[in-house]
Amino acid sequence: MDGSAGNGNIFRKVFNFYYDGFRGMTWGRKLWIIILIKLFIMFAILRVFFFQDFLGSRFSSDKEKSEYVIDELTNRKPND
């Protein structure tokens, strides 16, 4: 390999590979839509209901938040 291909050539080949693959899809497009909807549900909707802002709702400053986290990491018993 003499390096004459250049760095841009490999990126163009990878781009063309995926571009041609997605362009030729038939039922794969529906599959990708389902995947994107699932990702949206996991990261947007479930976050609101199950992963609430624990520190933001209990402490007003970053200093209080950091002190709480340090205290929990250093003083908490392993089985709590």
mmCIF file of the N, C-alpha and C atoms, coordinates in Angstrom:
data_MODEL
# 
_entry.id   MODEL 
# 
loop_
_atom_site.group_PDB 
_atom_site.id 
_atom_site.type_symbol 
_atom_site.label_atom_id 
_atom_site.label_alt_id 
_atom_site.label_comp_id 
_atom_site.label_asym_id 
_atom_site.label_entity_id 
_atom_site.label_seq_id 
_atom_site.pdbx_PDB_ins_code 
_atom_site.Cartn_x 
_atom_site.Cartn_y 
_atom_site.Cartn_z 
_atom_site.occupancy 
_atom_site.B_iso_or_equiv 
_atom_site.pdbx_formal_charge 
_atom_site.auth_seq_id 
_atom_site.auth_comp_id 
_atom_site.auth_asym_id 
_atom_site.auth_atom_id 
_atom_site.pdbx_PDB_model_num 
ATOM 1   N N  . MET A 1 1  ? 0.845   -1.174 0.000  1.00 0.00 ? 1  MET A N  1 
ATOM 2   C CA . MET A 1 1  ? 0.000   0.000  0.000  1.00 0.00 ? 1  MET A CA 1 
ATOM 3   C C  . MET A 1 1  ? 0.886   1.230  0.000  1.00 0.00 ? 1  MET A C  1 
ATOM 4   N N  . ASP A 1 2  ? 0.744   2.057  -1.013 1.00 0.00 ? 2  ASP A N  1 
ATOM 5   C CA . ASP A 1 2  ? 1.621   3.207  -1.149 1.00 0.00 ? 2  ASP A CA 1 
ATOM 6   C C  . ASP A 1 2  ? 1.029   4.504  -0.630 1.00 0.00 ? 2  ASP A C  1 
ATOM 7   N N  . GLY A 1 3  ? -0.181  4.473  -0.142 1.00 0.00 ? 3  GLY A N  1 
ATOM 8   C CA . GLY A 1 3  ? -0.785  5.667  0.448  1.00 0.00 ? 3  GLY A CA 1 
ATOM 9   C C  . GLY A 1 3  ? -1.315  6.651  -0.574 1.00 0.00 ? 3  GLY A C  1 
ATOM 10  N N  . SER A 1 4  ? -1.370  6.265  -1.844 1.00 0.00 ? 4  SER A N  1 
ATOM 11  C CA . SER A 1 4  ? -1.827  7.195  -2.871 1.00 0.00 ? 4  SER A CA 1 
ATOM 12  C C  . SER A 1 4  ? -3.343  7.335  -2.907 1.00 0.00 ? 4  SER A C  1 
ATOM 13  N N  . ALA A 1 5  ? -4.048  6.479  -2.171 1.00 0.00 ? 5  ALA A N  1 
ATOM 14  C CA . ALA A 1 5  ? -5.508  6.540  -2.175 1.00 0.00 ? 5  ALA A CA 1 
ATOM 15  C C  . ALA A 1 5  ? -6.013  7.791  -1.466 1.00 0.00 ? 5  ALA A C  1 
ATOM 16  N N  . GLY A 1 6  ? -5.286  8.288  -0.496 1.00 0.00 ? 6  GLY A N  1 
ATOM 17  C CA . GLY A 1 6  ? -5.707  9.491  0.231  1.00 0.00 ? 6  GLY A CA 1 
ATOM 18  C C  . GLY A 1 6  ? -6.720  9.159  1.310  1.00 0.00 ? 6  GLY A C  1 
ATOM 19  N N  . ASN A 1 7  ? -6.857  10.066 2.265  1.00 0.00 ? 7  ASN A N  1 
ATOM 20  C CA . ASN A 1 7  ? -7.782  9.834  3.371  1.00 0.00 ? 7  ASN A CA 1 
ATOM 21  C C  . ASN A 1 7  ? -9.233  9.982  2.954  1.00 0.00 ? 7  ASN A C  1 
ATOM 22  N N  . GLY A 1 8  ? -9.533  10.866 2.032  1.00 0.00 ? 8  GLY A N  1 
ATOM 23  C CA . GLY A 1 8  ? -10.910 11.100 1.620  1.00 0.00 ? 8  GLY A CA 1 
ATOM 24  C C  . GLY A 1 8  ? -11.507 9.930  0.857  1.00 0.00 ? 8  GLY A C  1 
ATOM 25  N N  . ASN A 1 9  ? -10.680 9.136  0.227  1.00 0.00 ? 9  ASN A N  1 
ATOM 26  C CA . ASN A 1 9  ? -11.163 8.035  -0.601 1.00 0.00 ? 9  ASN A CA 1 
ATOM 27  C C  . ASN A 1 9  ? -11.867 6.971  0.231  1.00 0.00 ? 9  ASN A C  1 
ATOM 28  N N  . ILE A 1 10 ? -11.322 6.615  1.372  1.00 0.00 ? 10 ILE A N  1 
ATOM 29  C CA . ILE A 1 10 ? -11.938 5.583  2.211  1.00 0.00 ? 10 ILE A CA 1 
ATOM 30  C C  . ILE A 1 10 ? -13.278 6.062  2.760  1.00 0.00 ? 10 ILE A C  1 
ATOM 31  N N  . PHE A 1 11 ? -13.369 7.339  3.110  1.00 0.00 ? 11 PHE A N  1 
ATOM 32  C CA . PHE A 1 11 ? -14.626 7.881  3.610  1.00 0.00 ? 11 PHE A CA 1 
ATOM 33  C C  . PHE A 1 11 ? -15.681 7.900  2.498  1.00 0.00 ? 11 PHE A C  1 
ATOM 34  N N  . ARG A 1 12 ? -15.247 8.202  1.277  1.00 0.00 ? 12 ARG A N  1 
ATOM 35  C CA . ARG A 1 12 ? -16.167 8.197  0.145  1.00 0.00 ? 12 ARG A CA 1 
ATOM 36  C C  . ARG A 1 12 ? -16.665 6.786  -0.133 1.00 0.00 ? 12 ARG A C  1 
ATOM 37  N N  . LYS A 1 13 ? -15.788 5.798  -0.026 1.00 0.00 ? 13 LYS A N  1 
ATOM 38  C CA . LYS A 1 13 ? -16.196 4.413  -0.242 1.00 0.00 ? 13 LYS A CA 1 
ATOM 39  C C  . LYS A 1 13 ? -17.188 3.953  0.820  1.00 0.00 ? 13 LYS A C  1 
ATOM 40  N N  . VAL A 1 14 ? -16.929 4.299  2.073  1.00 0.00 ? 14 VAL A N  1 
ATOM 41  C CA . VAL A 1 14 ? -17.841 3.929  3.157  1.00 0.00 ? 14 VAL A CA 1 
ATOM 42  C C  . VAL A 1 14 ? -19.183 4.620  2.961  1.00 0.00 ? 14 VAL A C  1 
ATOM 43  N N  . PHE A 1 15 ? -19.163 5.906  2.627  1.00 0.00 ? 15 PHE A N  1 
ATOM 44  C CA . PHE A 1 15 ? -20.401 6.640  2.395  1.00 0.00 ? 15 PHE A CA 1 
ATOM 45  C C  . PHE A 1 15 ? -21.187 6.013  1.249  1.00 0.00 ? 15 PHE A C  1 
ATOM 46  N N  . ASN A 1 16 ? -20.517 5.732  0.137  1.00 0.00 ? 16 ASN A N  1 
ATOM 47  C CA . ASN A 1 16 ? -21.207 5.139  -1.016 1.00 0.00 ? 16 ASN A CA 1 
ATOM 48  C C  . ASN A 1 16 ? -21.762 3.762  -0.683 1.00 0.00 ? 16 ASN A C  1 
ATOM 49  N N  . PHE A 1 17 ? -21.035 2.998  0.124  1.00 0.00 ? 17 PHE A N  1 
ATOM 50  C CA . PHE A 1 17 ? -21.506 1.679  0.530  1.00 0.00 ? 17 PHE A CA 1 
ATOM 51  C C  . PHE A 1 17 ? -22.843 1.783  1.265  1.00 0.00 ? 17 PHE A C  1 
ATOM 52  N N  . TYR A 1 18 ? -22.916 2.663  2.251  1.00 0.00 ? 18 TYR A N  1 
ATOM 53  C CA . TYR A 1 18 ? -24.144 2.824  3.016  1.00 0.00 ? 18 TYR A CA 1 
ATOM 54  C C  . TYR A 1 18 ? -25.231 3.514  2.194  1.00 0.00 ? 18 TYR A C  1 
ATOM 55  N N  . TYR A 1 19 ? -24.863 4.484  1.397  1.00 0.00 ? 19 TYR A N  1 
ATOM 56  C CA . TYR A 1 19 ? -25.834 5.197  0.576  1.00 0.00 ? 19 TYR A CA 1 
ATOM 57  C C  . TYR A 1 19 ? -26.513 4.247  -0.410 1.00 0.00 ? 19 TYR A C  1 
ATOM 58  N N  . ASP A 1 20 ? -25.720 3.434  -1.083 1.00 0.00 ? 20 ASP A N  1 
ATOM 59  C CA . ASP A 1 20 ? -26.289 2.463  -2.015 1.00 0.00 ? 20 ASP A CA 1 
ATOM 60  C C  . ASP A 1 20 ? -27.131 1.428  -1.290 1.00 0.00 ? 20 ASP A C  1 
ATOM 61  N N  . GLY A 1 21 ? -26.696 1.009  -0.122 1.00 0.00 ? 21 GLY A N  1 
ATOM 62  C CA . GLY A 1 21 ? -27.442 0.022  0.643  1.00 0.00 ? 21 GLY A CA 1 
ATOM 63  C C  . GLY A 1 21 ? -28.790 0.543  1.093  1.00 0.00 ? 21 GLY A C  1 
ATOM 64  N N  . PHE A 1 22 ? -28.827 1.761  1.608  1.00 0.00 ? 22 PHE A N  1 
ATOM 65  C CA . PHE A 1 22 ? -30.097 2.334  2.060  1.00 0.00 ? 22 PHE A CA 1 
ATOM 66  C C  . PHE A 1 22 ? -31.004 2.684  0.888  1.00 0.00 ? 22 PHE A C  1 
ATOM 67  N N  . ARG A 1 23 ? -30.421 3.078  -0.222 1.00 0.00 ? 23 ARG A N  1 
ATOM 68  C CA . ARG A 1 23 ? -31.227 3.432  -1.386 1.00 0.00 ? 23 ARG A CA 1 
ATOM 69  C C  . ARG A 1 23 ? -31.921 2.204  -1.967 1.00 0.00 ? 23 ARG A C  1 
ATOM 70  N N  . GLY A 1 24 ? -31.255 1.040  -1.875 1.00 0.00 ? 24 GLY A N  1 
ATOM 71  C CA . GLY A 1 24 ? -31.815 -0.173 -2.444 1.00 0.00 ? 24 GLY A CA 1 
ATOM 72  C C  . GLY A 1 24 ? -32.749 -0.929 -1.512 1.00 0.00 ? 24 GLY A C  1 
ATOM 73  N N  . MET A 1 25 ? -33.011 -0.398 -0.345 1.00 0.00 ? 25 MET A N  1 
ATOM 74  C CA . MET A 1 25 ? -33.861 -1.102 0.615  1.00 0.00 ? 25 MET A CA 1 
ATOM 75  C C  . MET A 1 25 ? -35.319 -1.107 0.175  1.00 0.00 ? 25 MET A C  1 
ATOM 76  N N  . THR A 1 26 ? -36.011 -2.179 0.522  1.00 0.00 ? 26 THR A N  1 
ATOM 77  C CA . THR A 1 26 ? -37.459 -2.217 0.303  1.00 0.00 ? 26 THR A CA 1 
ATOM 78  C C  . THR A 1 26 ? -38.136 -2.299 1.668  1.00 0.00 ? 26 THR A C  1 
ATOM 79  N N  . TRP A 1 27 ? -38.122 -3.440 2.301  1.00 0.00 ? 27 TRP A N  1 
ATOM 80  C CA . TRP A 1 27 ? -38.747 -3.580 3.616  1.00 0.00 ? 27 TRP A CA 1 
ATOM 81  C C  . TRP A 1 27 ? -37.809 -3.119 4.724  1.00 0.00 ? 27 TRP A C  1 
ATOM 82  N N  . GLY A 1 28 ? -36.548 -2.893 4.412  1.00 0.00 ? 28 GLY A N  1 
ATOM 83  C CA . GLY A 1 28 ? -35.596 -2.410 5.404  1.00 0.00 ? 28 GLY A CA 1 
ATOM 84  C C  . GLY A 1 28 ? -35.908 -1.013 5.904  1.00 0.00 ? 28 GLY A C  1 
ATOM 85  N N  . ARG A 1 29 ? -36.541 -0.212 5.051  1.00 0.00 ? 29 ARG A N  1 
ATOM 86  C CA . ARG A 1 29 ? -36.914 1.146  5.468  1.00 0.00 ? 29 ARG A CA 1 
ATOM 87  C C  . ARG A 1 29 ? -37.935 1.098  6.594  1.00 0.00 ? 29 ARG A C  1 
ATOM 88  N N  . LYS A 1 30 ? -38.887 0.195  6.475  1.00 0.00 ? 30 LYS A N  1 
ATOM 89  C CA . LYS A 1 30 ? -39.880 0.050  7.537  1.00 0.00 ? 30 LYS A CA 1 
ATOM 90  C C  . LYS A 1 30 ? -39.216 -0.413 8.825  1.00 0.00 ? 30 LYS A C  1 
ATOM 91  N N  . LEU A 1 31 ? -38.236 -1.285 8.688  1.00 0.00 ? 31 LEU A N  1 
ATOM 92  C CA . LEU A 1 31 ? -37.501 -1.766 9.856  1.00 0.00 ? 31 LEU A CA 1 
ATOM 93  C C  . LEU A 1 31 ? -36.752 -0.623 10.535 1.00 0.00 ? 31 LEU A C  1 
ATOM 94  N N  . TRP A 1 32 ? -36.117 0.244  9.741  1.00 0.00 ? 32 TRP A N  1 
ATOM 95  C CA . TRP A 1 32 ? -35.410 1.384  10.311 1.00 0.00 ? 32 TRP A CA 1 
ATOM 96  C C  . TRP A 1 32 ? -36.372 2.361  10.974 1.00 0.00 ? 32 TRP A C  1 
ATOM 97  N N  . ILE A 1 33 ? -37.552 2.525  10.431 1.00 0.00 ? 33 ILE A N  1 
ATOM 98  C CA . ILE A 1 33 ? -38.548 3.399  11.058 1.00 0.00 ? 33 ILE A CA 1 
ATOM 99  C C  . ILE A 1 33 ? -38.949 2.840  12.423 1.00 0.00 ? 33 ILE A C  1 
ATOM 100 N N  . ILE A 1 34 ? -39.138 1.521  12.491 1.00 0.00 ? 34 ILE A N  1 
ATOM 101 C CA . ILE A 1 34 ? -39.476 0.888  13.769 1.00 0.00 ? 34 ILE A CA 1 
ATOM 102 C C  . ILE A 1 34 ? -38.344 1.067  14.766 1.00 0.00 ? 34 ILE A C  1 
ATOM 103 N N  . ILE A 1 35 ? -37.100 0.907  14.324 1.00 0.00 ? 35 ILE A N  1 
ATOM 104 C CA . ILE A 1 35 ? -35.940 1.083  15.205 1.00 0.00 ? 35 ILE A CA 1 
ATOM 105 C C  . ILE A 1 35 ? -35.881 2.517  15.726 1.00 0.00 ? 35 ILE A C  1 
ATOM 106 N N  . LEU A 1 36 ? -36.083 3.492  14.863 1.00 0.00 ? 36 LEU A N  1 
ATOM 107 C CA . LEU A 1 36 ? -36.025 4.898  15.291 1.00 0.00 ? 36 LEU A CA 1 
ATOM 108 C C  . LEU A 1 36 ? -37.156 5.242  16.252 1.00 0.00 ? 36 LEU A C  1 
ATOM 109 N N  . ILE A 1 37 ? -38.337 4.671  16.025 1.00 0.00 ? 37 ILE A N  1 
ATOM 110 C CA . ILE A 1 37 ? -39.450 4.905  16.951 1.00 0.00 ? 37 ILE A CA 1 
ATOM 111 C C  . ILE A 1 37 ? -39.136 4.301  18.316 1.00 0.00 ? 37 ILE A C  1 
ATOM 112 N N  . LYS A 1 38 ? -38.558 3.092  18.329 1.00 0.00 ? 38 LYS A N  1 
ATOM 113 C CA . LYS A 1 38 ? -38.185 2.468  19.604 1.00 0.00 ? 38 LYS A CA 1 
ATOM 114 C C  . LYS A 1 38 ? -37.136 3.291  20.338 1.00 0.00 ? 38 LYS A C  1 
ATOM 115 N N  . LEU A 1 39 ? -36.148 3.806  19.622 1.00 0.00 ? 39 LEU A N  1 
ATOM 116 C CA . LEU A 1 39 ? -35.128 4.643  20.258 1.00 0.00 ? 39 LEU A CA 1 
ATOM 117 C C  . LEU A 1 39 ? -35.739 5.912  20.831 1.00 0.00 ? 39 LEU A C  1 
ATOM 118 N N  . PHE A 1 40 ? -36.669 6.507  20.095 1.00 0.00 ? 40 PHE A N  1 
ATOM 119 C CA . PHE A 1 40 ? -37.336 7.702  20.602 1.00 0.00 ? 40 PHE A CA 1 
ATOM 120 C C  . PHE A 1 40 ? -38.094 7.386  21.881 1.00 0.00 ? 40 PHE A C  1 
ATOM 121 N N  . ILE A 1 41 ? -38.808 6.273  21.891 1.00 0.00 ? 41 ILE A N  1 
ATOM 122 C CA . ILE A 1 41 ? -39.563 5.888  23.086 1.00 0.00 ? 41 ILE A CA 1 
ATOM 123 C C  . ILE A 1 41 ? -38.616 5.648  24.256 1.00 0.00 ? 41 ILE A C  1 
ATOM 124 N N  . MET A 1 42 ? -37.517 4.948  24.010 1.00 0.00 ? 42 MET A N  1 
ATOM 125 C CA . MET A 1 42 ? -36.593 4.629  25.100 1.00 0.00 ? 42 MET A CA 1 
ATOM 126 C C  . MET A 1 42 ? -35.942 5.875  25.681 1.00 0.00 ? 42 MET A C  1 
ATOM 127 N N  . PHE A 1 43 ? -35.496 6.788  24.825 1.00 0.00 ? 43 PHE A N  1 
ATOM 128 C CA . PHE A 1 43 ? -34.716 7.918  25.317 1.00 0.00 ? 43 PHE A CA 1 
ATOM 129 C C  . PHE A 1 43 ? -35.542 9.151  25.645 1.00 0.00 ? 43 PHE A C  1 
ATOM 130 N N  . ALA A 1 44 ? -36.683 9.311  25.064 1.00 0.00 ? 44 ALA A N  1 
ATOM 131 C CA . ALA A 1 44 ? -37.470 10.521 25.315 1.00 0.00 ? 44 ALA A CA 1 
ATOM 132 C C  . ALA A 1 44 ? -38.615 10.273 26.286 1.00 0.00 ? 44 ALA A C  1 
ATOM 133 N N  . ILE A 1 45 ? -39.420 9.287  26.019 1.00 0.00 ? 45 ILE A N  1 
ATOM 134 C CA . ILE A 1 45 ? -40.620 9.079  26.822 1.00 0.00 ? 45 ILE A CA 1 
ATOM 135 C C  . ILE A 1 45 ? -40.306 8.383  28.138 1.00 0.00 ? 45 ILE A C  1 
ATOM 136 N N  . LEU A 1 46 ? -39.538 7.300  28.103 1.00 0.00 ? 46 LEU A N  1 
ATOM 137 C CA . LEU A 1 46 ? -39.236 6.578  29.337 1.00 0.00 ? 46 LEU A CA 1 
ATOM 138 C C  . LEU A 1 46 ? -38.395 7.415  30.292 1.00 0.00 ? 46 LEU A C  1 
ATOM 139 N N  . ARG A 1 47 ? -37.566 8.291  29.756 1.00 0.00 ? 47 ARG A N  1 
ATOM 140 C CA . ARG A 1 47 ? -36.734 9.144  30.606 1.00 0.00 ? 47 ARG A CA 1 
ATOM 141 C C  . ARG A 1 47 ? -37.597 10.045 31.483 1.00 0.00 ? 47 ARG A C  1 
ATOM 142 N N  . VAL A 1 48 ? -38.676 10.541 30.930 1.00 0.00 ? 48 VAL A N  1 
ATOM 143 C CA . VAL A 1 48 ? -39.550 11.443 31.675 1.00 0.00 ? 48 VAL A CA 1 
ATOM 144 C C  . VAL A 1 48 ? -40.195 10.732 32.864 1.00 0.00 ? 48 VAL A C  1 
ATOM 145 N N  . PHE A 1 49 ? -40.604 9.477  32.663 1.00 0.00 ? 49 PHE A N  1 
ATOM 146 C CA . PHE A 1 49 ? -41.340 8.776  33.705 1.00 0.00 ? 49 PHE A CA 1 
ATOM 147 C C  . PHE A 1 49 ? -40.461 8.000  34.678 1.00 0.00 ? 49 PHE A C  1 
ATOM 148 N N  . PHE A 1 50 ? -39.355 7.449  34.216 1.00 0.00 ? 50 PHE A N  1 
ATOM 149 C CA . PHE A 1 50 ? -38.563 6.565  35.068 1.00 0.00 ? 50 PHE A CA 1 
ATOM 150 C C  . PHE A 1 50 ? -37.222 7.138  35.513 1.00 0.00 ? 50 PHE A C  1 
ATOM 151 N N  . PHE A 1 51 ? -36.671 8.077  34.777 1.00 0.00 ? 51 PHE A N  1 
ATOM 152 C CA . PHE A 1 51 ? -35.355 8.609  35.111 1.00 0.00 ? 51 PHE A CA 1 
ATOM 153 C C  . PHE A 1 51 ? -35.467 10.100 35.388 1.00 0.00 ? 51 PHE A C  1 
ATOM 154 N N  . GLN A 1 52 ? -36.106 10.417 36.489 1.00 0.00 ? 52 GLN A N  1 
ATOM 155 C CA . GLN A 1 52 ? -36.314 11.815 36.834 1.00 0.00 ? 52 GLN A CA 1 
ATOM 156 C C  . GLN A 1 52 ? -35.042 12.415 37.417 1.00 0.00 ? 52 GLN A C  1 
ATOM 157 N N  . ASP A 1 53 ? -34.981 13.722 37.431 1.00 0.00 ? 53 ASP A N  1 
ATOM 158 C CA . ASP A 1 53 ? -33.804 14.454 37.896 1.00 0.00 ? 53 ASP A CA 1 
ATOM 159 C C  . ASP A 1 53 ? -33.771 14.462 39.423 1.00 0.00 ? 53 ASP A C  1 
ATOM 160 N N  . PHE A 1 54 ? -33.156 13.451 40.003 1.00 0.00 ? 54 PHE A N  1 
ATOM 161 C CA . PHE A 1 54 ? -33.120 13.285 41.456 1.00 0.00 ? 54 PHE A CA 1 
ATOM 162 C C  . PHE A 1 54 ? -32.364 14.430 42.124 1.00 0.00 ? 54 PHE A C  1 
ATOM 163 N N  . LEU A 1 55 ? -31.159 14.721 41.644 1.00 0.00 ? 55 LEU A N  1 
ATOM 164 C CA . LEU A 1 55 ? -30.353 15.758 42.287 1.00 0.00 ? 55 LEU A CA 1 
ATOM 165 C C  . LEU A 1 55 ? -30.932 17.154 42.052 1.00 0.00 ? 55 LEU A C  1 
ATOM 166 N N  . GLY A 1 56 ? -31.448 17.389 40.864 1.00 0.00 ? 56 GLY A N  1 
ATOM 167 C CA . GLY A 1 56 ? -31.993 18.712 40.546 1.00 0.00 ? 56 GLY A CA 1 
ATOM 168 C C  . GLY A 1 56 ? -33.226 19.057 41.355 1.00 0.00 ? 56 GLY A C  1 
ATOM 169 N N  . SER A 1 57 ? -33.983 18.037 41.746 1.00 0.00 ? 57 SER A N  1 
ATOM 170 C CA . SER A 1 57 ? -35.196 18.318 42.511 1.00 0.00 ? 57 SER A CA 1 
ATOM 171 C C  . SER A 1 57 ? -34.923 18.470 44.003 1.00 0.00 ? 57 SER A C  1 
ATOM 172 N N  . ARG A 1 58 ? -33.787 18.028 44.473 1.00 0.00 ? 58 ARG A N  1 
ATOM 173 C CA . ARG A 1 58 ? -33.492 18.084 45.906 1.00 0.00 ? 58 ARG A CA 1 
ATOM 174 C C  . ARG A 1 58 ? -32.458 19.144 46.304 1.00 0.00 ? 58 ARG A C  1 
ATOM 175 N N  . PHE A 1 59 ? -31.639 19.555 45.353 1.00 0.00 ? 59 PHE A N  1 
ATOM 176 C CA . PHE A 1 59 ? -30.574 20.508 45.663 1.00 0.00 ? 59 PHE A CA 1 
ATOM 177 C C  . PHE A 1 59 ? -30.600 21.648 44.658 1.00 0.00 ? 59 PHE A C  1 
ATOM 178 N N  . SER A 1 60 ? -30.244 22.841 45.133 1.00 0.00 ? 60 SER A N  1 
ATOM 179 C CA . SER A 1 60 ? -30.330 24.007 44.259 1.00 0.00 ? 60 SER A CA 1 
ATOM 180 C C  . SER A 1 60 ? -28.992 24.383 43.627 1.00 0.00 ? 60 SER A C  1 
ATOM 181 N N  . SER A 1 61 ? -27.882 24.011 44.237 1.00 0.00 ? 61 SER A N  1 
ATOM 182 C CA . SER A 1 61 ? -26.587 24.418 43.674 1.00 0.00 ? 61 SER A CA 1 
ATOM 183 C C  . SER A 1 61 ? -25.739 23.189 43.341 1.00 0.00 ? 61 SER A C  1 
ATOM 184 N N  . ASP A 1 62 ? -24.759 23.413 42.489 1.00 0.00 ? 62 ASP A N  1 
ATOM 185 C CA . ASP A 1 62 ? -23.850 22.321 42.119 1.00 0.00 ? 62 ASP A CA 1 
ATOM 186 C C  . ASP A 1 62 ? -23.012 21.874 43.310 1.00 0.00 ? 62 ASP A C  1 
ATOM 187 N N  . LYS A 1 63 ? -22.706 22.791 44.200 1.00 0.00 ? 63 LYS A N  1 
ATOM 188 C CA . LYS A 1 63 ? -21.917 22.445 45.381 1.00 0.00 ? 63 LYS A CA 1 
ATOM 189 C C  . LYS A 1 63 ? -22.679 21.463 46.269 1.00 0.00 ? 63 LYS A C  1 
ATOM 190 N N  . GLU A 1 64 ? -23.967 21.726 46.486 1.00 0.00 ? 64 GLU A N  1 
ATOM 191 C CA . GLU A 1 64 ? -24.783 20.811 47.296 1.00 0.00 ? 64 GLU A CA 1 
ATOM 192 C C  . GLU A 1 64 ? -24.899 19.438 46.635 1.00 0.00 ? 64 GLU A C  1 
ATOM 193 N N  . LYS A 1 65 ? -25.066 19.453 45.321 1.00 0.00 ? 65 LYS A N  1 
ATOM 194 C CA . LYS A 1 65 ? -25.163 18.186 44.579 1.00 0.00 ? 65 LYS A CA 1 
ATOM 195 C C  . LYS A 1 65 ? -23.877 17.383 44.708 1.00 0.00 ? 65 LYS A C  1 
ATOM 196 N N  . SER A 1 66 ? -22.749 18.046 44.528 1.00 0.00 ? 66 SER A N  1 
ATOM 197 C CA . SER A 1 66 ? -21.474 17.330 44.596 1.00 0.00 ? 66 SER A CA 1 
ATOM 198 C C  . SER A 1 66 ? -21.198 16.824 46.011 1.00 0.00 ? 66 SER A C  1 
ATOM 199 N N  . GLU A 1 67 ? -21.546 17.593 47.025 1.00 0.00 ? 67 GLU A N  1 
ATOM 200 C CA . GLU A 1 67 ? -21.352 17.136 48.408 1.00 0.00 ? 67 GLU A CA 1 
ATOM 201 C C  . GLU A 1 67 ? -22.213 15.904 48.699 1.00 0.00 ? 67 GLU A C  1 
ATOM 202 N N  . TYR A 1 68 ? -23.438 15.887 48.203 1.00 0.00 ? 68 TYR A N  1 
ATOM 203 C CA . TYR A 1 68 ? -24.314 14.737 48.406 1.00 0.00 ? 68 TYR A CA 1 
ATOM 204 C C  . TYR A 1 68 ? -23.737 13.494 47.725 1.00 0.00 ? 68 TYR A C  1 
ATOM 205 N N  . VAL A 1 69 ? -23.278 13.645 46.499 1.00 0.00 ? 69 VAL A N  1 
ATOM 206 C CA . VAL A 1 69 ? -22.736 12.497 45.759 1.00 0.00 ? 69 VAL A CA 1 
ATOM 207 C C  . VAL A 1 69 ? -21.482 11.970 46.439 1.00 0.00 ? 69 VAL A C  1 
ATOM 208 N N  . ILE A 1 70 ? -20.587 12.862 46.852 1.00 0.00 ? 70 ILE A N  1 
ATOM 209 C CA . ILE A 1 70 ? -19.365 12.430 47.544 1.00 0.00 ? 70 ILE A CA 1 
ATOM 210 C C  . ILE A 1 70 ? -19.712 11.725 48.839 1.00 0.00 ? 70 ILE A C  1 
ATOM 211 N N  . ASP A 1 71 ? -20.666 12.268 49.580 1.00 0.00 ? 71 ASP A N  1 
ATOM 212 C CA . ASP A 1 71 ? -21.084 11.654 50.837 1.00 0.00 ? 71 ASP A CA 1 
ATOM 213 C C  . ASP A 1 71 ? -21.658 10.262 50.596 1.00 0.00 ? 71 ASP A C  1 
ATOM 214 N N  . GLU A 1 72 ? -22.485 10.110 49.575 1.00 0.00 ? 72 GLU A N  1 
ATOM 215 C CA . GLU A 1 72 ? -23.076 8.800  49.270 1.00 0.00 ? 72 GLU A CA 1 
ATOM 216 C C  . GLU A 1 72 ? -22.012 7.798  48.826 1.00 0.00 ? 72 GLU A C  1 
ATOM 217 N N  . LEU A 1 73 ? -21.032 8.247  48.075 1.00 0.00 ? 73 LEU A N  1 
ATOM 218 C CA . LEU A 1 73 ? -19.990 7.341  47.593 1.00 0.00 ? 73 LEU A CA 1 
ATOM 219 C C  . LEU A 1 73 ? -19.042 6.908  48.689 1.00 0.00 ? 73 LEU A C  1 
ATOM 220 N N  . THR A 1 74 ? -18.766 7.800  49.631 1.00 0.00 ? 74 THR A N  1 
ATOM 221 C CA . THR A 1 74 ? -17.773 7.476  50.664 1.00 0.00 ? 74 THR A CA 1 
ATOM 222 C C  . THR A 1 74 ? -18.358 6.916  51.934 1.00 0.00 ? 74 THR A C  1 
ATOM 223 N N  . ASN A 1 75 ? -19.594 7.266  52.292 1.00 0.00 ? 75 ASN A N  1 
ATOM 224 C CA . ASN A 1 75 ? -20.142 6.863  53.576 1.00 0.00 ? 75 ASN A CA 1 
ATOM 225 C C  . ASN A 1 75 ? -21.242 5.816  53.494 1.00 0.00 ? 75 ASN A C  1 
ATOM 226 N N  . ARG A 1 76 ? -21.671 5.462  52.351 1.00 0.00 ? 76 ARG A N  1 
ATOM 227 C CA . ARG A 1 76 ? -22.773 4.501  52.219 1.00 0.00 ? 76 ARG A CA 1 
ATOM 228 C C  . ARG A 1 76 ? -22.280 3.083  52.450 1.00 0.00 ? 76 ARG A C  1 
ATOM 229 N N  . LYS A 1 77 ? -23.079 2.319  53.146 1.00 0.00 ? 77 LYS A N  1 
ATOM 230 C CA . LYS A 1 77 ? -22.767 0.916  53.361 1.00 0.00 ? 77 LYS A CA 1 
ATOM 231 C C  . LYS A 1 77 ? -23.018 0.138  52.068 1.00 0.00 ? 77 LYS A C  1 
ATOM 232 N N  . PRO A 1 78 ? -22.266 -0.932 51.816 1.00 0.00 ? 78 PRO A N  1 
ATOM 233 C CA . PRO A 1 78 ? -22.405 -1.673 50.558 1.00 0.00 ? 78 PRO A CA 1 
ATOM 234 C C  . PRO A 1 78 ? -23.796 -2.253 50.313 1.00 0.00 ? 78 PRO A C  1 
ATOM 235 N N  . ASN A 1 79 ? -24.565 -2.600 51.341 1.00 0.00 ? 79 ASN A N  1 
ATOM 236 C CA . ASN A 1 79 ? -25.867 -3.233 51.157 1.00 0.00 ? 79 ASN A CA 1 
ATOM 237 C C  . ASN A 1 79 ? -27.036 -2.272 51.234 1.00 0.00 ? 79 ASN A C  1 
ATOM 238 N N  . ASP A 1 80 ? -26.780 -0.959 51.250 1.00 0.00 ? 80 ASP A N  1 
ATOM 239 C CA . ASP A 1 80 ? -27.879 0.024  51.314 1.00 0.00 ? 80 ASP A CA 1 
ATOM 240 C C  . ASP A 1 80 ? -28.473 0.249  49.951 1.00 0.00 ? 80 ASP A C  1 
# 
